């Protein structure tokens, strides 16, 4: 019989840890730590102060299906990513699986697929249809983000900030001309801020995964992947997605 998810909801404080525990035999060897960041609608803090989002709920369901345990923590992206790379039993999501990262982690997923795109304020006249046309503009991303690194590797200078959410205010303040991000994330952040943005063009599509430290046993990863595949095949994936999007629309 599967164990139920036990949520321990708390109000956020800076770099606060919000644990979510599922009892399992693996806790005797070392509890899995799932780090994440504020990256709506995939992972975010809801109005009750709990870590939520499509990827979060999907991983909760995956853990439940696999009868495993994990502690979920919300951190700045750079720290969340670095801890998963350097600390045993740590993982990070939602992480773009890129060639540069491939050998650094073990992977479970995909959790979501998202388009990478360039955005500008609707009332700003910027004519660009490819990355090379952004070279003389101020382009914003955030520290450690795969989208920004992809653009930078194409030859476009990037102005980084601590979190992707800050880029919408940087656009409004005229500190950057263009924002490069996941299309889903950018549109949610802009809608939340009440700011109208326009997609200039799409330049890549990426699959987002749970990326785990090399110390995580293969048997655990296999159980997670098998459970995730089962949820997808049985239709739970779409149901979770629809519930999260409906809740997001109701959030104040």
Phi, psi and omega in degrees: 000133181286146176277147178280153176289133175252115181265131173247091185275135178220156173287145184287144166234166181305132180053034186283149176260128175245103184280147172225116190248137172234122185292139177194162179298335184296336182298338178291330182268339183145120184290138173292140176246120179255103176276147173210183182225177173278105186210067187291148005267010183285314176214128181197172176259124182277181186293342177273357179086017181254150174292127186219191177116165184299309181296321179299310181294324178295320178290324174302312181295324179295316177298317179298315180298323183272355183057049180240172181238155175201155172247124181266135182226136177257122184221164168302146187305314184301319179288316180302316181292315183295319179298319179294331180281327190251339187250134181299145177067013178260145175226166179217142178213160353272121191249125177293130179270104183244160178303324181293331183265348192308311185277355183277339186223171163253146195239139174232126181154201005283152174274315180213162172238134184220150176272142173262133186215164176254137184231153173220165174298143184301324185270010177255126183275096176240122180258107179206137180229002178205162184300323183299337180276001178261359189301328182260012179250162176272112187249128184254144171213198176225162192300125176083002184283137181294328180296310180298321180294322177299314180294317180297321178293342177275357177105007180260122178297143182239137173257114187260155173229180187286327185216150184297328181301332182289343184289334179291321177288330177291324174298311182298325182277355181077019179279335173226156179264324186225144178242126176253129186195176168296134182299317180300314182294313182300316182292324178291317180296317180295318179296319179298323181275352181071031183247134180270121178239158180236131175284124178280314178189160175256139184232356177192160172233136185227145172266136182253134188232171160272118181255122188244148176303150184295348179281342183295125184301144180299326179297323178292316180297321179295318178297318178296313182295319179297318180293319178298316179298322179295315178301319180294315184291334182266005175089001181293328182305307182292324180294319177296316180301314182295320180296317181295316181295322178294317179295319181301319181294333180273345183296140180289000000 
